[in-house]
Each structure stands twice: as C-alpha cells, then as structure tokens.
Amino acid sequence: MNTKRIVFWLIFAVVIILIVWGLIVAMNKPPKGSSFGIPAPVTLADHITGPANAPVTLIEYSDFQCPACENYYPVVERLLSESSTTLRVVYRQFPLSQHANAMPAAMASEAAGAQGKFWEMYRELFSNHTDWTELTNPTDVFVGYATKIGLDIPKFKADLASSTLRDIVNADEQEGISLGINSTPTFFVNGKVLVNPENYDQFKAIIDSAAQASVQ
C-alpha cells in the first residue's frame, strides 16, 4: 500500500471518528429547554418520610394516576427500606391534566394527610392503582381506603372538596411548573434533577453516591 493511500485511509478514519463522536455528543446533549430550577426548600408543610437528618433528600414530583409513577413506586419503597438511615423522601403533587383522576387522587392523599396519614393513603393509591384509575368517579374507592387506614370518614369526605387542600396541590404543581417540570415522575436528589434510572440498582447507586458525597 503506497503512502498516498495510507494517508487517505487515515484521514477517512479520522473523519468517521469525528462523525461518530458528534452523533454521541448530540444524542447525550440535554434537549433545548430541559434545564431545571432548584426545588423549594423542604419544610414541615411537605410530605416527608425518612429521618430528618438523612444525608440524601429525594424529592419526587408525581401524579398518582401516572403509570410511570406507579412503576417507580416499588423502587422508591425499596430504597426507603434499604437506605433507611441515609434517605428521606419528599412527595410533591404534580397531577397531569390528561389524567382525569389525578386531581381527585391528589385530594384524597391530602385529605388523609390532614389526619396525619398521607403515606398510608399514598401506598393504598399506588399499590391498588388499577382499581381506581379508569373509574368515572373513584370517590367510593378512596373512601374505602380511608376506612381501611382508620380515618375519620365524615372529615375525609368533607376534605375531598376542601379549597384549602386544593390550594396545596395547586401550589405544588405551580412550583413544579416554575422548575420546568412537564412530566412525571421527576426526581431531584439533594436539589439536582435526576434522569430517571432504568432499574433499582442504578437508583440505589445514585443514592449511595450522594450519601458518600455528603460526608466528604
């Protein structure tokens, strides 16, 4: 092979490498407008589970009717179980308009929260997802969950229509919109947005890494 041919193939190889590299960069570049703000500080008004002094705070903006949120529910529950000393989870409402029962479910969770049992209702809503998501009116199902977890039913029913609780849901949603959120679930780990992990092991590795970083 003569020198000219060698130079030609070297140049050709370099061009191919540059093209491939450009494609990789383009594929991994965040879409335009995909940057997110920083979530509001966690306060006692939030729905929080896990130790207050946990080094990792996972904030989830979520829609109870969302299928993807349902899929992540057991992952988050397992994280809470297996990272019980390093993780606290904060749930913020983000009911999507395309889900007819998302707002009623959010209201049911807030009504339970008004009686100190938000997380009990949270678990009922996600673990029994298929029982209510397609109903025209899921109220009776929600009342059944409220009965199961020991709520004051007359108060629960009244709170389902509470403008005060609706304002709480709307405030969470508006904060999410201000951050740039447009889909659920959207997670933040110690204030940084998280590209949703594909499985539990990936999620756990992220939590463990954040916990280690917090003590360095």
CYANA upper distance limits for C-alpha pairs under 8 A (distance plus 0.5 A):
  1 MET  CA      5 ARG  CA      6.96
  1 MET  CA      6 ILE  CA      7.29
  2 ASN  CA      6 ILE  CA      6.93
  3 THR  CA      7 VAL  CA      6.71
  4 LYS  CA      8 PHE  CA      6.63
  5 ARG  CA      9 TRP  CA      6.74
  6 ILE  CA     10 LEU  CA      6.67
  7 VAL  CA     11 ILE  CA      6.63
  8 PHE  CA     12 PHE  CA      6.59
  9 TRP  CA     13 ALA  CA      6.51
 10 LEU  CA     14 VAL  CA      6.72
 11 ILE  CA     15 VAL  CA      6.69
 12 PHE  CA     16 ILE  CA      6.78
 13 ALA  CA     17 ILE  CA      6.68
 14 VAL  CA     18 LEU  CA      6.67
 15 VAL  CA     19 ILE  CA      6.67
 16 ILE  CA     20 VAL  CA      6.67
 17 ILE  CA     21 TRP  CA      6.54
 18 LEU  CA     22 GLY  CA      6.52
 19 ILE  CA     23 LEU  CA      6.79
 20 VAL  CA     24 ILE  CA      6.77
 21 TRP  CA     25 VAL  CA      6.71
 22 GLY  CA     26 ALA  CA      6.59
 23 LEU  CA     27 MET  CA      6.56
 24 ILE  CA     28 ASN  CA      6.76
 25 VAL  CA     29 LYS  CA      6.46
 30 PRO  CA     34 SER  CA      6.62
 30 PRO  CA     35 SER  CA      8.24
 33 GLY  CA    180 GLY  CA      8.49
 34 SER  CA    180 GLY  CA      7.73
 35 SER  CA    180 GLY  CA      7.56
 36 PHE  CA    179 LEU  CA      5.71
 36 PHE  CA    180 GLY  CA      5.79
 36 PHE  CA    181 ILE  CA      7.76
 36 PHE  CA    193 VAL  CA      7.43
 37 GLY  CA    178 SER  CA      7.98
 37 GLY  CA    179 LEU  CA      4.91
 37 GLY  CA    180 GLY  CA      7.30
 38 ILE  CA    179 LEU  CA      7.18
 38 ILE  CA    191 GLY  CA      6.27
 38 ILE  CA    192 LYS  CA      7.53
 39 PRO  CA    175 GLU  CA      8.25
 39 PRO  CA    176 GLY  CA      8.30
 39 PRO  CA    179 LEU  CA      7.45
 39 PRO  CA    188 PHE  CA      8.35
 39 PRO  CA    191 GLY  CA      6.76
 40 ALA  CA    175 GLU  CA      8.24
 42 VAL  CA     46 ASP  CA      6.90
 42 VAL  CA     90 VAL  CA      8.28
 44 LEU  CA     48 ILE  CA      8.49
 46 ASP  CA     90 VAL  CA      7.22
 46 ASP  CA     91 TYR  CA      7.74
 46 ASP  CA     92 ARG  CA      7.87
 47 HIS  CA     90 VAL  CA      6.09
 47 HIS  CA     91 TYR  CA      6.01
 47 HIS  CA     92 ARG  CA      7.72
 47 HIS  CA    118 PHE  CA      7.71
 47 HIS  CA    119 TRP  CA      8.40
 48 ILE  CA     88 ARG  CA      7.36
 48 ILE  CA     89 VAL  CA      6.19
 48 ILE  CA     90 VAL  CA      5.10
 48 ILE  CA     91 TYR  CA      7.21
 49 THR  CA     88 ARG  CA      6.09
 49 THR  CA     89 VAL  CA      5.89
 49 THR  CA     90 VAL  CA      7.18
 49 THR  CA    119 TRP  CA      8.37
 50 GLY  CA     54 ALA  CA      7.82
 50 GLY  CA     80 LEU  CA      7.70
 50 GLY  CA     84 SER  CA      7.20
 50 GLY  CA     85 THR  CA      8.10
 50 GLY  CA     87 LEU  CA      6.65
 50 GLY  CA     88 ARG  CA      4.60
 50 GLY  CA     89 VAL  CA      6.84
 51 PRO  CA     84 SER  CA      8.18
 51 PRO  CA     85 THR  CA      7.12
 51 PRO  CA     86 THR  CA      8.16
 51 PRO  CA     87 LEU  CA      7.55
 51 PRO  CA     88 ARG  CA      6.35
 52 ALA  CA     88 ARG  CA      7.50
 54 ALA  CA     85 THR  CA      6.80
 54 ALA  CA     86 THR  CA      5.22
 54 ALA  CA     87 LEU  CA      5.74
 54 ALA  CA     88 ARG  CA      6.45
 55 PRO  CA     86 THR  CA      6.03
 55 PRO  CA     87 LEU  CA      7.10
 55 PRO  CA    210 ALA  CA      8.31
 55 PRO  CA    211 ALA  CA      6.10
 55 PRO  CA    214 SER  CA      6.61
 56 VAL  CA     86 THR  CA      6.42
 56 VAL  CA     87 LEU  CA      5.41
 56 VAL  CA     88 ARG  CA      6.89
 56 VAL  CA    189 VAL  CA      7.36
 56 VAL  CA    190 ASN  CA      6.47
 56 VAL  CA    207 ILE  CA      7.44
 56 VAL  CA    210 ALA  CA      6.86
 56 VAL  CA    211 ALA  CA      6.22
 56 VAL  CA    214 SER  CA      8.28
 57 THR  CA     87 LEU  CA      6.45
 57 THR  CA     88 ARG  CA      5.58
 57 THR  CA     89 VAL  CA      6.41
 57 THR  CA     90 VAL  CA      7.76
 57 THR  CA    188 PHE  CA      8.46
 57 THR  CA    189 VAL  CA      6.33
 57 THR  CA    190 ASN  CA      5.70
 57 THR  CA    191 GLY  CA      8.41
 58 LEU  CA     87 LEU  CA      7.71
 58 LEU  CA     88 ARG  CA      6.77
 58 LEU  CA     89 VAL  CA      5.32
 58 LEU  CA     90 VAL  CA      6.61
 58 LEU  CA    187 PHE  CA      7.20
 58 LEU  CA    188 PHE  CA      6.18
 58 LEU  CA    189 VAL  CA      5.25
 58 LEU  CA    190 ASN  CA      7.01
 59 ILE  CA     89 VAL  CA      6.39
 59 ILE  CA     90 VAL  CA      5.11
 59 ILE  CA     91 TYR  CA      6.52
 59 ILE  CA     92 ARG  CA      7.74
 59 ILE  CA    187 PHE  CA      6.11
 59 ILE  CA    188 PHE  CA      5.62
 59 ILE  CA    189 VAL  CA      7.11
 59 ILE  CA    191 GLY  CA      8.47
 60 GLU  CA     89 VAL  CA      7.97
 60 GLU  CA     90 VAL  CA      6.66
 60 GLU  CA     91 TYR  CA      5.60
 60 GLU  CA     92 ARG  CA      6.49
 60 GLU  CA    185 PRO  CA      6.99
 60 GLU  CA    186 THR  CA      6.28
 60 GLU  CA    187 PHE  CA      5.11
 60 GLU  CA    188 PHE  CA      7.11
 61 TYR  CA     91 TYR  CA      6.78
 61 TYR  CA     92 ARG  CA      5.27
 61 TYR  CA     93 GLN  CA      6.21
 61 TYR  CA     94 PHE  CA      6.09
 61 TYR  CA    176 GLY  CA      7.62
 61 TYR  CA    184 THR  CA      7.03
 61 TYR  CA    185 PRO  CA      6.19
 61 TYR  CA    186 THR  CA      5.75
 61 TYR  CA    187 PHE  CA      6.98
 62 SER  CA     66 CYS  CA      8.20
 62 SER  CA     69 CYS  CA      6.90
 62 SER  CA     91 TYR  CA      7.70
 62 SER  CA     92 ARG  CA      6.86
 62 SER  CA     93 GLN  CA      6.01
 62 SER  CA     94 PHE  CA      5.55
 62 SER  CA     95 PRO  CA      7.38
 62 SER  CA    184 THR  CA      5.81
 62 SER  CA    185 PRO  CA      5.32
 62 SER  CA    186 THR  CA      7.34
 63 ASP  CA     69 CYS  CA      7.12
 63 ASP  CA     93 GLN  CA      6.91
 63 ASP  CA     94 PHE  CA      5.76
 63 ASP  CA     95 PRO  CA      5.05
 63 ASP  CA     96 LEU  CA      6.98
 63 ASP  CA    102 ALA  CA      6.55
 63 ASP  CA    106 ALA  CA      8.11
 63 ASP  CA    184 THR  CA      6.89
 63 ASP  CA    185 PRO  CA      7.62
 64 PHE  CA     69 CYS  CA      7.32
 64 PHE  CA     70 GLU  CA      7.73
 64 PHE  CA     95 PRO  CA      7.72
 64 PHE  CA    102 ALA  CA      6.28
 64 PHE  CA    105 ALA  CA      6.81
 64 PHE  CA    106 ALA  CA      7.31
 64 PHE  CA    125 LEU  CA      7.38
 64 PHE  CA    126 PHE  CA      7.20
 65 GLN  CA     69 CYS  CA      8.14
 65 GLN  CA     70 GLU  CA      8.06
 65 GLN  CA     95 PRO  CA      8.39
 65 GLN  CA     99 HIS  CA      6.94
 65 GLN  CA    101 ASN  CA      7.01
 65 GLN  CA    102 ALA  CA      5.62
 65 GLN  CA    105 ALA  CA      8.04
 65 GLN  CA    129 HIS  CA      7.85
 65 GLN  CA    133 THR  CA      6.46
 66 CYS  CA     70 GLU  CA      6.86
 66 CYS  CA     99 HIS  CA      7.95
 66 CYS  CA    102 ALA  CA      8.26
 66 CYS  CA    184 THR  CA      7.52
 67 PRO  CA     71 ASN  CA      6.78
 68 ALA  CA     72 TYR  CA      6.84
 68 ALA  CA    184 THR  CA      7.60
 68 ALA  CA    185 PRO  CA      7.28
 69 CYS  CA     73 TYR  CA      6.60
 69 CYS  CA    184 THR  CA      7.00
 69 CYS  CA    185 PRO  CA      5.87
 70 GLU  CA     74 PRO  CA      8.25
 70 GLU  CA    126 PHE  CA      6.29
 70 GLU  CA    127 SER  CA      8.42
 70 GLU  CA    129 HIS  CA      7.78
 71 ASN  CA     75 VAL  CA      8.10
 72 TYR  CA     76 VAL  CA      6.72
 72 TYR  CA    185 PRO  CA      8.50
 73 TYR  CA     77 GLU  CA      6.71
 73 TYR  CA    126 PHE  CA      7.34
 74 PRO  CA     78 ARG  CA      6.54
 75 VAL  CA     79 LEU  CA      6.70
 75 VAL  CA    199 ASN  CA      8.40
 75 VAL  CA    200 TYR  CA      6.33
 76 VAL  CA     80 LEU  CA      6.70
 77 GLU  CA     81 SER  CA      6.80
 78 ARG  CA     82 GLU  CA      6.52
 79 LEU  CA     83 SER  CA      6.03
 79 LEU  CA     84 SER  CA      8.15
 79 LEU  CA     87 LEU  CA      8.33
 79 LEU  CA    204 LYS  CA      7.18
 80 LEU  CA     84 SER  CA      5.81
 80 LEU  CA     87 LEU  CA      7.02
 80 LEU  CA     88 ARG  CA      7.86
 80 LEU  CA     89 VAL  CA      8.21
 83 SER  CA     87 LEU  CA      6.20
 84 SER  CA     88 ARG  CA      8.40
 86 THR  CA    211 ALA  CA      6.99
 87 LEU  CA    207 ILE  CA      8.16
 92 ARG  CA    172 ASP  CA      6.37
 92 ARG  CA    173 GLU  CA      8.37
 93 GLN  CA    106 ALA  CA      7.28
 93 GLN  CA    169 VAL  CA      6.20
 93 GLN  CA    170 ASN  CA      8.42
 93 GLN  CA    172 ASP  CA      5.90
 93 GLN  CA    173 GLU  CA      6.47
 94 PHE  CA    169 VAL  CA      8.01
 94 PHE  CA    172 ASP  CA      7.09
 94 PHE  CA    173 GLU  CA      5.27
 94 PHE  CA    176 GLY  CA      7.51
 94 PHE  CA    184 THR  CA      7.91
 95 PRO  CA     99 HIS  CA      7.89
 95 PRO  CA    102 ALA  CA      5.58
 95 PRO  CA    103 MET  CA      6.18
 95 PRO  CA    106 ALA  CA      7.63
 95 PRO  CA    173 GLU  CA      7.68
 96 LEU  CA    102 ALA  CA      7.11
 96 LEU  CA    183 SER  CA      8.30
 97 SER  CA    102 ALA  CA      8.24
101 ASN  CA    105 ALA  CA      6.54
101 ASN  CA    133 THR  CA      6.76
101 ASN  CA    134 GLU  CA      8.28
101 ASN  CA    135 LEU  CA      8.42
101 ASN  CA    137 ASN  CA      8.47
101 ASN  CA    138 PRO  CA      7.90
102 ALA  CA    106 ALA  CA      6.62
103 MET  CA    107 MET  CA      6.60
104 PRO  CA    108 ALA  CA      6.66
104 PRO  CA    138 PRO  CA      8.26
104 PRO  CA    139 THR  CA      8.27
104 PRO  CA    160 LEU  CA      8.04
105 ALA  CA    109 SER  CA      6.77
105 ALA  CA    125 LEU  CA      7.92
105 ALA  CA    142 PHE  CA      8.29
106 ALA  CA    110 GLU  CA      6.75
106 ALA  CA    169 VAL  CA      7.50
107 MET  CA    111 ALA  CA      6.46
107 MET  CA    159 ASP  CA      8.31
107 MET  CA    160 LEU  CA      6.08
107 MET  CA    161 ALA  CA      8.28
107 MET  CA    165 LEU  CA      7.33
107 MET  CA    166 ARG  CA      7.15
107 MET  CA    169 VAL  CA      7.97
108 ALA  CA    112 ALA  CA      6.70
108 ALA  CA    121 MET  CA      8.03
108 ALA  CA    142 PHE  CA      7.12
108 ALA  CA    156 PHE  CA      8.37
108 ALA  CA    160 LEU  CA      6.48
109 SER  CA    113 GLY  CA      6.53
109 SER  CA    118 PHE  CA      5.98
109 SER  CA    119 TRP  CA      8.41
109 SER  CA    121 MET  CA      6.07
109 SER  CA    122 TYR  CA      6.66
110 GLU  CA    114 ALA  CA      6.62
110 GLU  CA    118 PHE  CA      6.96
110 GLU  CA    165 LEU  CA      6.80
110 GLU  CA    169 VAL  CA      8.46
111 ALA  CA    115 GLN  CA      7.48
111 ALA  CA    118 PHE  CA      8.26
111 ALA  CA    156 PHE  CA      6.13
111 ALA  CA    159 ASP  CA      5.77
111 ALA  CA    160 LEU  CA      6.53
111 ALA  CA    165 LEU  CA      7.76
112 ALA  CA    116 GLY  CA      6.99
112 ALA  CA    117 LYS  CA      5.55
112 ALA  CA    118 PHE  CA      5.50
112 ALA  CA    120 GLU  CA      8.45
112 ALA  CA    121 MET  CA      6.78
112 ALA  CA    146 ALA  CA      7.69
112 ALA  CA    151 LEU  CA      7.63
112 ALA  CA    156 PHE  CA      7.32
113 GLY  CA    117 LYS  CA      5.37
113 GLY  CA    118 PHE  CA      4.34
113 GLY  CA    119 TRP  CA      8.09
114 ALA  CA    118 PHE  CA      8.09
115 GLN  CA    151 LEU  CA      7.48
115 GLN  CA    152 ASP  CA      8.46
117 LYS  CA    121 MET  CA      6.97
117 LYS  CA    149 ILE  CA      8.34
118 PHE  CA    122 TYR  CA      6.54
119 TRP  CA    123 ARG  CA      6.66
120 GLU  CA    124 GLU  CA      6.91
120 GLU  CA    149 ILE  CA      7.20
121 MET  CA    125 LEU  CA      6.56
121 MET  CA    145 TYR  CA      7.50
121 MET  CA    146 ALA  CA      7.74
121 MET  CA    149 ILE  CA      7.99
122 TYR  CA    126 PHE  CA      6.84
123 ARG  CA    127 SER  CA      6.25
124 GLU  CA    128 ASN  CA      6.36
124 GLU  CA    145 TYR  CA      7.00
125 LEU  CA    129 HIS  CA      6.27
128 ASN  CA    132 TRP  CA      8.05
129 HIS  CA    133 THR  CA      6.70
130 THR  CA    134 GLU  CA      7.91
131 ASP  CA    135 LEU  CA      8.44
131 ASP  CA    141 VAL  CA      8.33
132 TRP  CA    138 PRO  CA      6.05
132 TRP  CA    141 VAL  CA      7.24
133 THR  CA    138 PRO  CA      8.13
138 PRO  CA    142 PHE  CA      6.85
139 THR  CA    143 VAL  CA      6.65
140 ASP  CA    144 GLY  CA      6.72
141 VAL  CA    145 TYR  CA      6.94
142 PHE  CA    146 ALA  CA      6.67
143 VAL  CA    147 THR  CA      6.63
143 VAL  CA    153 ILE  CA      7.63
143 VAL  CA    156 PHE  CA      8.25
143 VAL  CA    157 LYS  CA      7.91
144 GLY  CA    148 LYS  CA      6.73
145 TYR  CA    149 ILE  CA      6.80
146 ALA  CA    150 GLY  CA      6.73
146 ALA  CA    151 LEU  CA      5.80
146 ALA  CA    152 ASP  CA      8.37
146 ALA  CA    153 ILE  CA      7.33
146 ALA  CA    156 PHE  CA      7.91
147 THR  CA    151 LEU  CA      6.29
147 THR  CA    152 ASP  CA      8.28
147 THR  CA    153 ILE  CA      7.23
151 LEU  CA    156 PHE  CA      7.44
152 ASP  CA    156 PHE  CA      6.57
153 ILE  CA    157 LYS  CA      6.55
154 PRO  CA    158 ALA  CA      6.75
155 LYS  CA    159 ASP  CA      6.54
156 PHE  CA    160 LEU  CA      6.83
157 LYS  CA    161 ALA  CA      7.94
158 ALA  CA    162 SER  CA      7.16
159 ASP  CA    165 LEU  CA      7.77
161 ALA  CA    166 ARG  CA      8.27
162 SER  CA    166 ARG  CA      6.78
163 SER  CA    167 ASP  CA      6.56
164 THR  CA    168 ILE  CA      7.09
165 LEU  CA    169 VAL  CA      7.02
166 ARG  CA    170 ASN  CA      6.62
167 ASP  CA    171 ALA  CA      6.43
168 ILE  CA    172 ASP  CA      6.86
169 VAL  CA    173 GLU  CA      6.77
170 ASN  CA    174 GLN  CA      6.52
171 ALA  CA    175 GLU  CA      6.62
172 ASP  CA    176 GLY  CA      6.71
173 GLU  CA    177 ILE  CA      6.73
174 GLN  CA    178 SER  CA      6.67
175 GLU  CA    179 LEU  CA      6.91
176 GLY  CA    180 GLY  CA      7.08
176 GLY  CA    181 ILE  CA      5.89
177 ILE  CA    181 ILE  CA      5.69
177 ILE  CA    182 ASN  CA      7.33
181 ILE  CA    186 THR  CA      7.57
186 THR  CA    193 VAL  CA      8.02
186 THR  CA    194 LEU  CA      7.84
186 THR  CA    196 ASN  CA      7.99
187 PHE  CA    193 VAL  CA      6.43
187 PHE  CA    194 LEU  CA      5.92
187 PHE  CA    195 VAL  CA      8.20
187 PHE  CA    196 ASN  CA      7.73
188 PHE  CA    192 LYS  CA      5.50
188 PHE  CA    193 VAL  CA      4.74
188 PHE  CA    194 LEU  CA      5.91
189 VAL  CA    193 VAL  CA      6.91
189 VAL  CA    194 LEU  CA      7.05
189 VAL  CA    207 ILE  CA      8.17
189 VAL  CA    210 ALA  CA      8.14
190 ASN  CA    210 ALA  CA      8.18
197 PRO  CA    202 GLN  CA      6.15
197 PRO  CA    203 PHE  CA      5.99
198 GLU  CA    202 GLN  CA      7.20
198 GLU  CA    203 PHE  CA      8.29
199 ASN  CA    203 PHE  CA      6.97
200 TYR  CA    204 LYS  CA      6.49
201 ASP  CA    205 ALA  CA      6.61
202 GLN  CA    206 ILE  CA      6.92
203 PHE  CA    207 ILE  CA      6.90
204 LYS  CA    208 ASP  CA      6.56
205 ALA  CA    209 SER  CA      6.51
206 ILE  CA    210 ALA  CA      6.69
207 ILE  CA    211 ALA  CA      6.68
208 ASP  CA    212 GLN  CA      6.74
209 SER  CA    213 ALA  CA      6.63
210 ALA  CA    214 SER  CA      6.72
211 ALA  CA    215 VAL  CA      7.51
212 GLN  CA    216 GLN  CA      7.17
